[in-house]
Amino acid sequence: MRAHTGRRRNDEARAAILAAATDLLAAGEPVTLGAIAGRAQVGKQTIYRWWPSKGAVVLEAMTERARSLAPTASTGSLEGDLEEFVAATFAAAGTPEYTATLRGIVSEALRDEHAAAVLAEFTADRREQLYLIIERWLPDADADLAVDQVYGVLWYRILIGHAAVDDAAGRQLAATIAAQLRAG
C-alpha cells in the first residue's frame, strides 16, 4: 500500500473555497479559479490539489449546500416526506442569496460548457433525491412528470420571478403532487 503523498484537506480552507464559489455565483461575478482562490484567500494550487476543475468546486459547493438545506426526510408518509423535502427546497431556493446563486449558475452555464455540465450534474442530484422519496412510497409510480413539475415550477419561479419561491408554495405544490401520484 502506497503512503499518502499529498497534503490533507484543511477543513477551514475547504469551507472558504466552497463559500467563495457560491458567493461569486450569487454576486453574478465571473467564476474563475483565480477569483475563487482570491476570495477564499488560498492559492490556486490548493484548489487544484483538491478538485480537478472549477466546475468540480462549484458542483460540490452547490450540492453540499442543497443537501444541508433540503435533506431527504422520513416522516412516515409520502405526503409528509414530499412536503418536507419540497418545502425545504423552495424555502432555501427562495432566499435572496440562494436565488442569486442559482441564477448565477444558469447564467454561467449559458456561457461555459463546463458550467452547463455542473448545472446538469447538480440538477440530476436534486432530481434523484426526489425520485428516491417517491419510489420509497410508490415503487411502481411513473415519477418523471411529478419530478419535472416540482423542479419546473421551482426553476420557472426563480428565473422569471413572477411568484414566490417559499415554504408555503413548496407545501402547496407537494400536496398537489402527492395527490396526483396517489390518483395515478
Disulfide bonds with the S-S distance in Angstrom:
none
